[in-house]
Amino acid sequence: MLRKEASSKPNKVLVTFEFPAAPWVKQVHLVGDFNEWDQQATPMVHRPREKVWQVRLELDKGARYEFRYLVNGSEWLNDWHADEYVPNIHGSDNSVVRT
C-alpha cells in the first residue's frame, strides 16, 4: 500500500510504503529506482500492531519510480495498490509510484 503526503520541502513528497505482515515473512526490503535497485539499502520495519512492514521515503515531486518488495531475500512481490505496473527484463512486472 502507498500513502503520499506533502513534505516540508516544496520539491519533495513523503511516500509511505507498506507490505502486509504474514507469519512466513521474516524480512522485507524495498528495492527500486530510488536506491538503484540495491537489495539491502532500504529495509522495512515490522509494525506488528498495524500488521505491516513499513518504510517512509522522501522522494522528488513530479517523478516516477519503479519498485518491488524483496521478501525473505528471495521472493520479489509487487504492491497491488501501485499507481501502475510496467514489464521488467525478468519477464514480470514492476510496481510504479508517481509523486
N, C-alpha and C positions, 0 to 999 in steps of 0.2 A: 504494500500500500504506500502511496505517496501523499505527503502533505506539503504544501508550499505556503510560505509566509514571507512577508516583506522583511528585509534586513535593515539594520540601522545604516548600512551603506547603500546609497542610491543605485549603484550599478550591480547589486548582488541580490540573490534570493536565497532564503533558508529553505532547504528541502529535507524533510524527514522521510527516511526510507524505513519501512517496516516489513519484516518477514515473519509469518506465523510460527509460533513455537509449537513443537511437537516432541514427544518423548525420544524419538530417534535422532533429533537434531542436537549435535554436541557443539558445533561452531558454525558461524556464518560470516563470510566476508563479502563486502560489496565491492564489485570489480567493474571498472568501466573506463570510458574516455577521460574522466576527471582524475584518475590515478594511473593513467597509461596502462591499464589492464594488469596492474600489479596485484597478484593474488593474495598478498599479505598486507598490503598498505592500509586497508580500511576494514578492520574487524568490527563486527557489530556486537552490541551489548545485549545480553539476555535480560529481559524485563519480565520476570515471572508473573507479577501482578497483572500486567497488561496482556500477558500471553503472546509476546512478540520478541523478536530480535530487532534492535533499532540502532540507527546511526543518523546523525544530522550533519549535513554539509552546507557550506555557504558557496553557492555556485554563481557564475556570471549570469546576469539578467539578459534575457533575449537569446539564450543559447539552446542548443540541442545536444543531449548526451546519451549515448548508448551505454547500457549496463546490463549486468546479470548478477545473481546471487550465487556464490560458491558455497555449497553446504557440505560440511564434514570433509572438506578438502578434495572432494572428487565429483560431486554432483552439481551441475550447472542448471539453475532454475530461473524462470522469468518472474516478473512482477505482473500479475494479471490485472492490476489497476494502472498500468503504464499508459502514457499518452498515445503510444503507438508501438508497433513492432516492425523490425526490419530483418531480412535474411542476413546471416553471417557466413563466413567462409567455411564453417564447420557443418553446414547443412541444417542448421536450426535457426532460430530467431533470437535477436537481442531485444530487450526492452528499451524504450526510449522515454526520457523525461525532457519536456520543454519548459524552460524557465522564462 
